[in-house]
Amino acid sequence: MPVPPVDPRATQRAALRRAVLNLVIGIVLLDAVAMTVYYFAGIEHAPTRTRWIFVIGWSVVTALLAGVLLRRVRKVRFENRG
């Protein structure tokens, strides 16, 4: 019976898949929470300045979260390089 070849990068690929999945899930959850707050807190009908402050804050938090999670993806991706 032939033995299937062992992929030496299988564990790295699995870790990379997990890191990317965490990135996607993190951004989706953040957006879901932000949209829920936006509509249920009545920000949708708030003055223009309040809406802009909320959207700018949401954008900054999204950028920070994406930066942190992308750093984890890069760490996993370049883990075995010199």
The first five atom37 places (N, CA, C, CB, O) and aatype in JSON, in Angstrom:
{
  "aatype": [12, 14, 19, 14, 14, 19, 3, 14, 1, 0, 16, 5, 1, 0, 0, 10, 1, 1, 0, 19, 10, 2, 10, 19, 9, 7, 9, 19, 10, 10, 3, 0, 19, 0, 12, 16, 19, 18, 18, 13, 0, 7, 9, 6, 8, 0, 14, 16, 1, 16, 1, 17, 9, 13, 19, 9, 7, 17, 15, 19, 19, 16, 0, 10, 10, 0, 7, 19, 10, 10, 1, 1, 19, 1, 11, 19, 1, 13, 6, 2, 1, 7],
  "atom_mask": [
    [1, 1, 1, 1, 1],
    [1, 1, 1, 1, 1],
    [1, 1, 1, 1, 1],
    [1, 1, 1, 1, 1],
    [1, 1, 1, 1, 1],
    [1, 1, 1, 1, 1],
    [1, 1, 1, 1, 1],
    [1, 1, 1, 1, 1],
    [1, 1, 1, 1, 1],
    [1, 1, 1, 1, 1],
    [1, 1, 1, 1, 1],
    [1, 1, 1, 1, 1],
    [1, 1, 1, 1, 1],
    [1, 1, 1, 1, 1],
    [1, 1, 1, 1, 1],
    [1, 1, 1, 1, 1],
    [1, 1, 1, 1, 1],
    [1, 1, 1, 1, 1],
    [1, 1, 1, 1, 1],
    [1, 1, 1, 1, 1],
    [1, 1, 1, 1, 1],
    [1, 1, 1, 1, 1],
    [1, 1, 1, 1, 1],
    [1, 1, 1, 1, 1],
    [1, 1, 1, 1, 1],
    [1, 1, 1, 0, 1],
    [1, 1, 1, 1, 1],
    [1, 1, 1, 1, 1],
    [1, 1, 1, 1, 1],
    [1, 1, 1, 1, 1],
    [1, 1, 1, 1, 1],
    [1, 1, 1, 1, 1],
    [1, 1, 1, 1, 1],
    [1, 1, 1, 1, 1],
    [1, 1, 1, 1, 1],
    [1, 1, 1, 1, 1],
    [1, 1, 1, 1, 1],
    [1, 1, 1, 1, 1],
    [1, 1, 1, 1, 1],
    [1, 1, 1, 1, 1],
    [1, 1, 1, 1, 1],
    [1, 1, 1, 0, 1],
    [1, 1, 1, 1, 1],
    [1, 1, 1, 1, 1],
    [1, 1, 1, 1, 1],
    [1, 1, 1, 1, 1],
    [1, 1, 1, 1, 1],
    [1, 1, 1, 1, 1],
    [1, 1, 1, 1, 1],
    [1, 1, 1, 1, 1],
    [1, 1, 1, 1, 1],
    [1, 1, 1, 1, 1],
    [1, 1, 1, 1, 1],
    [1, 1, 1, 1, 1],
    [1, 1, 1, 1, 1],
    [1, 1, 1, 1, 1],
    [1, 1, 1, 0, 1],
    [1, 1, 1, 1, 1],
    [1, 1, 1, 1, 1],
    [1, 1, 1, 1, 1],
    [1, 1, 1, 1, 1],
    [1, 1, 1, 1, 1],
    [1, 1, 1, 1, 1],
    [1, 1, 1, 1, 1],
    [1, 1, 1, 1, 1],
    [1, 1, 1, 1, 1],
    [1, 1, 1, 0, 1],
    [1, 1, 1, 1, 1],
    [1, 1, 1, 1, 1],
    [1, 1, 1, 1, 1],
    [1, 1, 1, 1, 1],
    [1, 1, 1, 1, 1],
    [1, 1, 1, 1, 1],
    [1, 1, 1, 1, 1],
    [1, 1, 1, 1, 1],
    [1, 1, 1, 1, 1],
    [1, 1, 1, 1, 1],
    [1, 1, 1, 1, 1],
    [1, 1, 1, 1, 1],
    [1, 1, 1, 1, 1],
    [1, 1, 1, 1, 1],
    [1, 1, 1, 0, 1]
  ],
  "atom_positions": [
    [[0.85, -1.16, 0.0], [0.0, 0.0, 0.0], [0.91, 1.24, 0.0], [-0.98, -0.01, 1.24], [1.78, 1.36, 0.87]],
    [[0.73, 2.16, -0.96], [1.58, 3.35, -1.02], [1.22, 4.34, 0.09], [1.46, 4.03, -2.4], [0.06, 4.53, 0.45]],
    [[2.26, 4.97, 0.61], [2.09, 5.97, 1.67], [1.98, 7.34, 1.01], [3.28, 5.93, 2.7], [2.82, 7.69, 0.18]],
    [[0.95, 8.12, 1.36], [0.83, 9.45, 0.74], [2.0, 10.34, 1.16], [-0.51, 10.12, 1.14], [2.5, 10.22, 2.28]],
    [[2.44, 11.22, 0.28], [3.56, 12.09, 0.63], [3.18, 13.07, 1.75], [4.04, 12.86, -0.61], [2.05, 13.55, 1.81]],
    [[4.11, 13.35, 2.58], [3.89, 14.27, 3.69], [4.27, 15.67, 3.23], [4.71, 13.85, 4.97], [5.38, 15.91, 2.74]],
    [[3.35, 16.59, 3.4], [3.6, 17.98, 3.02], [4.25, 18.7, 4.2], [2.28, 18.69, 2.59], [3.62, 18.85, 5.24]],
    [[5.49, 19.13, 4.04], [6.17, 19.78, 5.17], [5.56, 21.13, 5.56], [7.63, 19.97, 4.85], [5.78, 21.62, 6.67]],
    [[4.79, 21.74, 4.65], [4.2, 23.05, 4.97], [2.73, 22.97, 5.33], [4.37, 23.98, 3.79], [2.05, 23.99, 5.39]],
    [[2.24, 21.77, 5.58], [0.82, 21.61, 5.89], [0.44, 22.35, 7.17], [0.47, 20.13, 6.02], [-0.62, 22.97, 7.23]],
    [[1.28, 22.28, 8.19], [0.95, 22.97, 9.45], [0.97, 24.48, 9.27], [1.93, 22.56, 10.56], [0.14, 25.19, 9.85]],
    [[1.92, 24.98, 8.46], [1.97, 26.42, 8.2], [0.74, 26.86, 7.43], [3.26, 26.79, 7.43], [0.16, 27.91, 7.72]],
    [[0.35, 26.06, 6.44], [-0.86, 26.39, 5.66], [-2.1, 26.42, 6.54], [-1.06, 25.39, 4.53], [-2.95, 27.3, 6.4]],
    [[-2.2, 25.47, 7.45], [-3.36, 25.43, 8.36], [-3.36, 26.66, 9.27], [-3.34, 24.13, 9.21], [-4.4, 27.27, 9.51]],
    [[-2.18, 27.02, 9.78], [-2.09, 28.21, 10.64], [-2.43, 29.47, 9.86], [-0.68, 28.32, 11.25], [-3.09, 30.36, 10.38]],
    [[-1.98, 29.54, 8.62], [-2.29, 30.7, 7.77], [-3.79, 30.78, 7.49], [-1.5, 30.62, 6.44], [-4.37, 31.87, 7.51]],
    [[-4.39, 29.64, 7.23], [-5.84, 29.6, 7.02], [-6.59, 30.12, 8.24], [-6.3, 28.17, 6.68], [-7.54, 30.89, 8.13]],
    [[-6.15, 29.67, 9.42], [-6.78, 30.13, 10.67], [-6.61, 31.63, 10.86], [-6.2, 29.38, 11.87], [-7.54, 32.32, 11.27]],
    [[-5.41, 32.14, 10.57], [-5.15, 33.57, 10.75], [-6.01, 34.41, 9.81], [-3.67, 33.88, 10.52], [-6.54, 35.45, 10.21]],
    [[-6.14, 33.98, 8.57], [-6.97, 34.71, 7.61], [-8.44, 34.63, 8.0], [-6.77, 34.15, 6.18], [-9.18, 35.61, 7.9]],
    [[-8.86, 33.46, 8.46], [-10.25, 33.31, 8.91], [-10.52, 34.22, 10.12], [-10.55, 31.82, 9.28], [-11.59, 34.82, 10.21]],
    [[-9.56, 34.31, 11.03], [-9.71, 35.23, 12.18], [-9.81, 36.67, 11.71], [-8.53, 35.07, 13.15], [-10.57, 37.46, 12.28]],
    [[-9.04, 37.03, 10.7], [-9.1, 38.38, 10.13], [-10.5, 38.68, 9.59], [-8.05, 38.55, 9.02], [-11.09, 39.71, 9.91]],
    [[-11.01, 37.78, 8.79], [-12.33, 37.98, 8.18], [-13.42, 38.02, 9.24], [-12.63, 36.88, 7.15], [-14.28, 38.9, 9.22]],
    [[-13.39, 37.08, 10.16], [-14.41, 37.03, 11.21], [-14.34, 38.26, 12.1], [-14.25, 35.75, 12.06], [-15.37, 38.81, 12.5]],
    [[-13.13, 38.71, 12.41], [-12.97, 39.89, 13.25], [-13.58, 41.13, 12.62], [0.0, 0.0, 0.0], [-14.29, 41.89, 13.29]],
    [[-13.31, 41.34, 11.34], [-13.86, 42.51, 10.65], [-15.37, 42.4, 10.52], [-13.22, 42.66, 9.26], [-16.08, 43.39, 10.71]],
    [[-15.87, 41.22, 10.19], [-17.33, 41.04, 10.06], [-18.02, 41.29, 11.4], [-17.65, 39.61, 9.54], [-19.06, 41.95, 11.45]],
    [[-17.46, 40.76, 12.48], [-18.07, 40.98, 13.8], [-18.03, 42.45, 14.21], [-17.36, 40.14, 14.86], [-19.0, 42.97, 14.74]],
    [[-16.91, 43.1, 13.95], [-16.82, 44.53, 14.27], [-17.87, 45.32, 13.49], [-15.41, 45.07, 13.95], [-18.55, 46.18, 14.06]],
    [[-18.02, 45.03, 12.21], [-19.02, 45.73, 11.41], [-20.44, 45.43, 11.9], [-18.89, 45.34, 9.94], [-21.28, 46.32, 11.94]],
    [[-20.69, 44.18, 12.28], [-22.03, 43.83, 12.78], [-22.34, 44.6, 14.07], [-22.13, 42.31, 13.03], [-23.45, 45.09, 14.24]],
    [[-21.37, 44.68, 14.96], [-21.57, 45.42, 16.21], [-21.77, 46.91, 15.93], [-20.36, 45.21, 17.17], [-22.66, 47.54, 16.49]],
    [[-20.93, 47.46, 15.04], [-21.05, 48.88, 14.73], [-22.39, 49.22, 14.09], [-19.9, 49.31, 13.81], [-23.01, 50.23, 14.42]],
    [[-22.84, 48.37, 13.17], [-24.13, 48.62, 12.53], [-25.28, 48.49, 13.52], [-24.35, 47.65, 11.37], [-26.24, 49.25, 13.47]],
    [[-25.17, 47.52, 14.44], [-26.2, 47.36, 15.46], [-26.27, 48.6, 16.35], [-25.93, 46.11, 16.31], [-27.36, 49.1, 16.63]],
    [[-25.13, 49.08, 16.78], [-25.09, 50.29, 17.61], [-25.64, 51.48, 16.81], [-23.64, 50.59, 18.09], [-26.41, 52.28, 17.34]],
    [[-25.24, 51.59, 15.56], [-25.66, 52.71, 14.72], [-27.19, 52.8, 14.63], [-25.06, 52.58, 13.32], [-27.76, 53.88, 14.77]],
    [[-27.83, 51.66, 14.39], [-29.28, 51.69, 14.21], [-30.05, 51.65, 15.53], [-29.7, 50.53, 13.36], [-31.05, 52.37, 15.67]],
    [[-29.62, 50.84, 16.5], [-30.38, 50.73, 17.74], [-30.13, 51.87, 18.71], [-30.06, 49.44, 18.41], [-30.95, 52.12, 19.6]],
    [[-29.02, 52.58, 18.56], [-28.75, 53.73, 19.42], [-29.34, 55.0, 18.82], [-27.25, 53.9, 19.65], [-29.28, 56.06, 19.45]],
    [[-29.9, 54.91, 17.64], [-30.53, 56.06, 17.02], [-29.56, 57.03, 16.37], [0.0, 0.0, 0.0], [-29.92, 58.16, 16.07]],
    [[-28.34, 56.59, 16.16], [-27.35, 57.46, 15.53], [-27.75, 57.78, 14.09], [-25.95, 56.81, 15.56], [-27.37, 58.81, 13.54]],
    [[-28.51, 56.9, 13.51], [-28.98, 57.09, 12.13], [-29.81, 58.38, 12.0], [-29.82, 55.88, 11.68], [-29.81, 59.01, 10.95]],
    [[-30.5, 58.76, 13.08], [-31.33, 59.97, 13.07], [-30.69, 61.12, 13.85], [-32.72, 59.67, 13.64], [-31.31, 62.16, 14.07]],
    [[-29.46, 60.93, 14.27], [-28.76, 61.96, 15.05], [-28.29, 63.08, 14.13], [-27.55, 61.34, 15.81], [-28.35, 62.95, 12.9]],
    [[-27.83, 64.16, 14.71], [-27.29, 65.25, 13.88], [-26.11, 64.77, 13.03], [-26.85, 66.44, 14.79], [-25.45, 63.77, 13.34]],
    [[-25.87, 65.5, 11.97], [-24.82, 65.12, 11.02], [-23.46, 64.98, 11.69], [-24.74, 66.15, 9.89], [-22.72, 64.04, 11.4]],
    [[-23.15, 65.89, 12.57], [-21.84, 65.83, 13.26], [-21.69, 64.53, 14.04], [-21.68, 67.04, 14.21], [-20.62, 63.91, 14.01]],
    [[-22.73, 64.12, 14.74], [-22.68, 62.88, 15.52], [-22.48, 61.68, 14.61], [-23.97, 62.71, 16.34], [-21.68, 60.79, 14.91]],
    [[-23.2, 61.65, 13.5], [-23.04, 60.54, 12.54], [-21.62, 60.49, 12.0], [-24.04, 60.69, 11.37], [-21.04, 59.41, 11.9]],
    [[-21.05, 61.64, 11.66], [-19.69, 61.67, 11.13], [-18.68, 61.19, 12.17], [-19.34, 63.08, 10.67], [-17.76, 60.44, 11.84]],
    [[-18.84, 61.62, 13.4], [-17.94, 61.19, 14.47], [-18.01, 59.68, 14.63], [-18.29, 61.89, 15.81], [-16.98, 59.02, 14.79]],
    [[-19.22, 59.13, 14.6], [-19.38, 57.68, 14.73], [-18.71, 56.95, 13.57], [-20.87, 57.31, 14.79], [-17.98, 55.98, 13.78]],
    [[-18.94, 57.41, 12.35], [-18.37, 56.75, 11.17], [-16.84, 56.86, 11.17], [-18.95, 57.37, 9.89], [-16.16, 55.9, 10.81]],
    [[-16.32, 58.0, 11.56], [-14.86, 58.15, 11.62], [-14.28, 57.23, 12.69], [-14.48, 59.63, 11.9], [-13.26, 56.59, 12.47]],
    [[-14.92, 57.17, 13.84], [-14.46, 56.25, 14.9], [-14.51, 54.8, 14.45], [0.0, 0.0, 0.0], [-13.59, 54.03, 14.71]],
    [[-15.58, 54.44, 13.79], [-15.75, 53.08, 13.26], [-14.64, 52.77, 12.26], [-17.14, 52.92, 12.6], [-14.08, 51.68, 12.27]],
    [[-14.33, 53.71, 11.4], [-13.28, 53.52, 10.4], [-11.9, 53.37, 11.06], [-13.25, 54.7, 9.42], [-11.1, 52.53, 10.63]],
    [[-11.64, 54.16, 12.07], [-10.34, 54.07, 12.76], [-10.21, 52.72, 13.47], [-10.19, 55.23, 13.78], [-9.16, 52.08, 13.4]],
    [[-11.26, 52.3, 14.16], [-11.22, 51.01, 14.85], [-11.07, 49.87, 13.85], [-12.49, 50.81, 15.71], [-10.34, 48.91, 14.1]],
    [[-11.75, 49.96, 12.71], [-11.62, 48.94, 11.68], [-10.19, 48.88, 11.15], [-12.6, 49.21, 10.52], [-9.63, 47.8, 10.97]],
    [[-9.59, 50.04, 10.9], [-8.2, 50.07, 10.41], [-7.24, 49.48, 11.44], [-7.79, 51.52, 10.06], [-6.33, 48.73, 11.07]],
    [[-7.42, 49.82, 12.71], [-6.56, 49.27, 13.75], [-6.71, 47.76, 13.86], [-6.88, 49.93, 15.09], [-5.71, 47.04, 13.95]],
    [[-7.94, 47.28, 13.86], [-8.18, 45.84, 13.94], [-7.59, 45.12, 12.74], [-9.69, 45.55, 14.04], [-6.95, 44.07, 12.89]],
    [[-7.78, 45.66, 11.55], [-7.22, 45.05, 10.35], [-5.7, 45.03, 10.42], [-7.69, 45.8, 9.09], [-5.07, 44.05, 10.03]],
    [[-5.1, 46.1, 10.92], [-3.64, 46.14, 11.05], [-3.12, 45.07, 12.0], [0.0, 0.0, 0.0], [-2.14, 44.38, 11.69]],
    [[-3.76, 44.92, 13.15], [-3.34, 43.92, 14.12], [-3.5, 42.51, 13.55], [-4.14, 44.06, 15.43], [-2.6, 41.69, 13.66]],
    [[-4.65, 42.25, 12.95], [-4.9, 40.9, 12.44], [-4.06, 40.59, 11.21], [-6.38, 40.73, 12.11], [-3.65, 39.45, 11.01]],
    [[-3.79, 41.59, 10.38], [-2.9, 41.37, 9.24], [-1.46, 41.12, 9.69], [-2.94, 42.57, 8.28], [-0.73, 40.37, 9.05]],
    [[-1.06, 41.74, 10.78], [0.27, 41.48, 11.33], [0.39, 40.01, 11.73], [0.55, 42.4, 12.54], [1.44, 39.4, 11.53]],
    [[-0.67, 39.46, 12.3], [-0.67, 38.03, 12.66], [-0.58, 37.16, 11.41], [-1.94, 37.67, 13.47], [0.13, 36.15, 11.41]],
    [[-1.29, 37.54, 10.36], [-1.22, 36.78, 9.11], [0.2, 36.81, 8.56], [-2.22, 37.34, 8.06], [0.74, 35.78, 8.16]],
    [[0.81, 37.98, 8.54], [2.19, 38.1, 8.04], [3.17, 37.31, 8.9], [2.62, 39.57, 7.99], [4.1, 36.7, 8.38]],
    [[2.96, 37.32, 10.21], [3.83, 36.57, 11.11], [3.78, 35.09, 10.78], [3.41, 36.79, 12.58], [4.83, 34.44, 10.7]],
    [[2.59, 34.56, 10.58], [2.45, 33.14, 10.23], [3.05, 32.87, 8.84], [0.96, 32.71, 10.27], [3.71, 31.86, 8.63]],
    [[2.81, 33.76, 7.94], [3.27, 33.55, 6.57], [4.79, 33.52, 6.45], [2.71, 34.64, 5.67], [5.35, 32.7, 5.73]],
    [[5.45, 34.41, 7.16], [6.9, 34.52, 7.05], [7.62, 33.86, 8.23], [7.3, 35.97, 6.95], [8.79, 34.16, 8.49]],
    [[6.95, 32.98, 8.93], [7.48, 32.34, 10.12], [8.78, 31.55, 9.87], [6.45, 31.42, 10.69], [9.7, 31.63, 10.68]],
    [[8.86, 30.82, 8.78], [10.0, 29.94, 8.54], [11.07, 30.53, 7.64], [9.52, 28.67, 7.95], [11.98, 29.83, 7.22]],
    [[10.97, 31.81, 7.35], [11.99, 32.43, 6.49], [13.09, 33.01, 7.36], [11.37, 33.54, 5.6], [12.84, 33.51, 8.46]],
    [[14.29, 32.93, 6.85], [15.5, 33.37, 7.53], [15.36, 34.56, 8.34], [0.0, 0.0, 0.0], [16.33, 35.01, 8.96]]
  ]
}
